[in-house]
Amino acid sequence: MLPAPVDRRVEFVSAGWIDAARAFLTGYLAEHADVRAATFSLCEAFDAAPPALAGPSGRVAWHVRLRDGALEVGAGEIDDAQLVVRADYQQVLSMAQSVHAAGTEAMARAQREFVHRAGREALRITGAMPTDPALLAMLNALHDHLAALTIENTDYGHRIARLGLGRQVDELRERGYTVIERAVTEAFADELRERVADEVRKHHPLTTNGLLMRHRMFEEVALHPLVRAAAESVVGRGMLLGAMSGTYKETGPGAIDIHADYPLVREPYPEFGLICVACWALEDWTVAAGPTWVIPGSHLRRRGPKRGDARDGAVPIEMPKGSVALWGNGVWHWQGDRSLPGARVAIHVTYNRVFVRQLDDFRAVDEAMYARNPPAFSTLMGQDDPFGKSSFRGHDGKRFAYAGRMLNT
């Protein structure tokens, strides 16, 4: 039953991860005689790994040897590998979690966006990929099996540092909002813009919710590694996907007045964040484009805006196409006026602290969606926490234990 059980999940290239690879390959060879006669060796080494996993060099590595039916899987590097992979640990983690079951288009997007974020030199492959179809099938199956078990880097400080998000985390705490510039390619922004505009106009003049269920691309939006990492600084690990909406705003005055995104929260607002919103700019956001305006630091007042409150110090969130603005903790903001022709099309992704209920209806999320995504997706869907899972047998002990270790907010 998907998603993968929480007690089987492991960190990338940890001892448990290598054990899972060995167990899978052992079972695969027992069932596939066409691979047992193959000869193949692979070594993967990842630099700047989390300190708890890394050796003195800061690197983690693992290897596979297959010769005449004999299998060797272990930690560390080998000198005679036919195929050698080297990469930055945190940067390549998104590719390690990408699942072939998502389809060729999704995998191509994952590769394109990975290169955009990390650069072409972030992943270095030497040697030759195997040409034997049976061996390739085994390696793809191994990748997908491990992707379904591979959790995020549990060292949050290391993760933020390696992703280069220190400034954004500081700004979310101090100003209540930040921008991740060019988080995605312009090509992805264009693809999303067309899809969002179509979805909104089918259902409502200005907005539509439930985008996650409309196309595979929106699953990728929810899982974006930079956006999720920054959002966790506001709402903590184990956060849920609260909602995903699209907006379509043509030329004219802004349609959404000043507010704080805390409509059912009693004042004073808590000192910790309950939700974090990630707003995706699918065109260049200039003042003329009608961007969101925000009052920096207004979240520190711990209340919503009231009639007569001044808007002193307000600034427009200007950013290039493909960027993502994040705000949280009840910061005051509103939709600006648009003077450009055409429409401002955007995606609003809401991430909730683990105990805050979701707005969108995710009951239609099925096993196919879990099968084509890493464990981070099931966490966003509320499958990994213990809430709503007690029964006449008592509480879900495995999820309680997992939440205590991995989802502590």
Summary of the structure (lengths in Angstrom):
residues: 409
radius of gyration: 22.7
end to end distance: 27.1
largest distance: 79.4
contacts: 1322
relative contact order: 0.14
helix: 37%
strand: 23%
